[in-house]
Amino acid sequence: MQTYESKGVQDSHEFAALLLEKLPPVIAREKVEELTGGIVTGKTLANADAQKDPDKQGPEVAYRVGRKVVYSSASLVDWIVGRFPIRRIANLKTL
């Protein structure tokens, strides 16, 4: 029998794989909300990037391209999975 914690890890891995499958290799901060289905906003990422505490900072791999900030999709998904609880729901009635 799976524990709740191991089930959560499995759900996180499944979710990350689904998300990565649909994302381009890099994403501009201004497009993050659109491309992730509203899971996270560019403003949330800008705030996280401004944090001094390494545990609260944004995705590990980011680049400045001119005036834009872009993120590696893999790094962005890792950040989302590490920051937000992810749990697969059996059906919408369990919300």
C-alpha positions in Angstrom: 0.0 0.0 0.0 1.3 3.4 -0.9 1.7 6.0 1.8 0.3 9.5 1.2 3.8 10.9 0.8 4.9 8.4 -1.8 1.6 8.9 -3.7 2.3 12.6 -3.7 5.8 12.1 -5.1 4.3 9.8 -7.8 1.7 12.4 -8.6 4.3 15.1 -8.8 6.4 13.1 -11.2 3.4 12.3 -13.4 2.3 16.0 -13.4 5.8 17.2 -14.3 6.1 14.8 -17.2 2.7 15.9 -18.5 3.6 19.5 -18.3 7.0 19.2 -19.8 5.6 17.2 -22.7 3.6 20.3 -23.8 6.1 23.1 -23.1 8.7 24.7 -25.4 12.3 24.4 -24.2 12.4 27.9 -22.8 9.5 30.2 -21.7 9.5 34.0 -21.4 8.3 35.2 -18.0 5.4 37.1 -19.6 4.1 33.9 -21.2 4.4 31.6 -18.2 0.8 32.0 -17.1 -0.6 31.3 -20.5 1.6 28.3 -21.2 1.1 26.7 -17.8 -2.7 27.1 -17.8 -2.6 29.7 -15.1 -0.7 27.6 -12.6 1.8 30.4 -11.9 2.0 34.0 -13.1 5.0 36.0 -14.3 4.5 38.3 -11.3 4.9 35.4 -8.9 8.1 34.4 -10.7 9.4 38.0 -10.6 8.7 38.2 -6.9 10.4 34.8 -6.3 13.4 35.8 -8.4 13.9 38.9 -6.2 14.1 36.9 -3.0 17.4 36.8 -1.2 16.7 33.5 0.6 17.7 30.7 -1.8 14.9 28.5 -0.6 12.3 31.1 -1.8 14.0 32.1 -5.1 12.5 31.3 -8.5 13.5 28.6 -11.0 17.2 27.7 -10.9 17.9 28.2 -14.7 16.9 31.6 -16.0 18.4 33.9 -18.6 18.1 37.6 -19.4 17.6 38.0 -23.2 17.6 41.7 -23.8 14.9 43.1 -21.5 13.2 39.7 -21.1 13.7 37.0 -18.6 13.3 33.4 -19.9 13.3 30.1 -18.0 14.3 26.7 -18.9 11.1 24.7 -19.0 12.6 21.8 -17.0 13.8 24.2 -14.3 10.4 26.0 -14.2 8.5 22.7 -13.9 10.9 21.5 -11.1 10.3 24.8 -9.3 6.5 24.5 -9.6 6.6 20.9 -8.3 8.9 21.8 -5.5 6.8 24.9 -4.5 3.2 23.8 -4.7 1.6 20.6 -3.4 0.4 18.3 -6.2 -2.1 15.6 -5.7 -4.0 13.8 -8.4 -7.8 13.8 -7.8 -9.9 10.7 -8.4 -12.8 12.7 -9.5 -14.0 16.3 -9.2 -16.3 15.4 -6.3 -13.2 14.9 -4.1 -12.3 18.6 -4.3 
